[in-house]
Structures are given as structure tokens and as C-alpha cells.
């Protein structure tokens, strides 16, 4: 299957591309993140994951426009043709 991952803001700065397509067998959003972490290395991991290796609360992910927090989190199934959006949380005042 093929999934597209779109990157924004500081995450896009690390990947040096606005999006990638990943071909993989069946898997989850967590599996996609593992592939990306292997591909983009330490800087990517430091932005996306916390010290415990979980998705940082400062990183937001959408699967086809829905926050993964509202489905099965990193255990959400990835399907052929899915689009994953990965971006840092934005705050301000």
C-alpha cells in the first residue's frame, strides 16, 4: 500500500520536503512514524517523540483530516491512499 505524509513548519525543515510517499505492507500510524524516524534520524525523533519514545504532546497528527487522538492513536490502521499530516502544535496569545 502507499500512504502520503505531509510535513509542516519545523518538521518540514527537518525533512527538507513538504511530503513523502511511503510504500509499505499493512501497518499502523505508529509503523509509519517508525519508518520516518529511521529515514530522517535524530532531529526528526527529537521533534516528534518525547523522552519515552511516545508521540510528543507538541506534535499533532491527522489521518485523512481526523486527529489520531479521536481514533486509535498510533494504533490507527493505515490504508492504501491515506494521507497523514504531521505538524508541531501551535500556541500563542
C-alpha positions as CSV (number, residue, x, y, z in Angstrom):
1,X,0.0,0.0,0.0
2,X,1.0,3.6,-0.4
3,X,0.5,6.4,2.1
4,X,1.4,10.1,1.8
5,X,2.8,12.0,4.7
6,X,2.7,15.8,4.6
7,X,5.0,17.8,6.9
8,X,4.6,21.3,8.2
9,X,6.7,24.0,10.0
10,X,9.7,22.8,11.9
11,X,9.1,19.2,10.9
12,X,9.2,20.2,7.3
13,X,12.6,21.9,8.0
14,X,14.0,18.7,9.3
15,X,12.7,16.5,6.4
16,X,13.6,19.2,3.8
17,X,10.5,18.2,1.9
18,X,6.8,19.1,2.2
19,X,5.7,15.5,1.7
20,X,6.8,11.9,1.0
21,X,5.0,8.8,-0.2
22,X,5.7,5.6,1.7
23,X,5.2,2.2,0.3
24,X,4.6,-0.5,2.9
25,X,2.8,-3.6,3.7
26,X,-0.1,-3.4,6.1
27,X,0.6,-1.3,9.2
28,X,-0.4,1.4,11.6
29,X,0.3,5.1,12.0
30,X,3.0,4.1,14.5
31,X,4.6,2.0,11.9
32,X,4.7,4.9,9.5
33,X,6.3,7.1,12.2
34,X,9.0,4.4,12.7
35,X,9.8,4.4,9.0
36,X,10.1,8.2,9.1
37,X,12.2,8.2,12.2
38,X,14.6,5.7,10.5
39,X,14.7,7.9,7.4
40,X,15.1,11.3,9.0
41,X,17.1,10.4,12.1
42,X,17.8,12.1,15.4
43,X,16.5,15.6,14.6
44,X,13.2,14.2,13.5
45,X,12.9,12.0,16.6
46,X,13.7,14.9,18.9
47,X,10.8,17.0,17.4
48,X,8.2,14.2,17.1
49,X,8.8,12.0,20.1
50,X,9.1,12.6,23.8
51,X,11.8,11.1,26.1
52,X,9.8,7.9,26.5
53,X,9.6,7.4,22.7
54,X,5.9,8.3,22.6
55,X,4.4,10.9,20.3
56,X,5.2,14.3,21.8
57,X,2.3,16.3,23.1
58,X,3.7,19.1,21.0
59,X,3.3,17.1,17.8
60,X,-0.1,16.7,16.1
61,X,-1.1,14.1,13.6
62,X,-4.1,13.8,11.4
63,X,-5.2,10.8,9.4
64,X,-7.2,11.9,6.4
65,X,-8.2,15.1,8.3
66,X,-9.1,13.5,11.6
67,X,-6.8,13.9,14.7
68,X,-5.4,10.4,15.6
69,X,-6.4,11.2,19.2
70,X,-10.0,10.8,18.2
71,X,-9.5,7.4,16.6
72,X,-6.9,4.8,17.8
73,X,-3.9,7.0,18.2
74,X,-0.7,5.5,16.9
75,X,-2.5,2.1,16.6
76,X,-4.8,3.6,14.0
77,X,-4.6,1.4,10.8
78,X,-3.0,3.0,7.7
79,X,-4.7,2.1,4.4
80,X,-3.7,2.5,0.8
81,X,-4.2,6.0,-0.3
82,X,-4.3,7.6,3.2
83,X,-2.8,11.0,3.8
84,X,-1.1,11.7,7.2
85,X,-0.5,15.3,8.3
86,X,2.3,15.8,10.8
87,X,2.9,19.2,12.4
88,X,4.0,20.9,15.6
89,X,1.4,22.3,17.9
90,X,1.0,26.0,17.5
91,X,0.4,28.2,20.5
92,X,0.3,31.8,21.2
93,X,-1.6,34.6,22.8
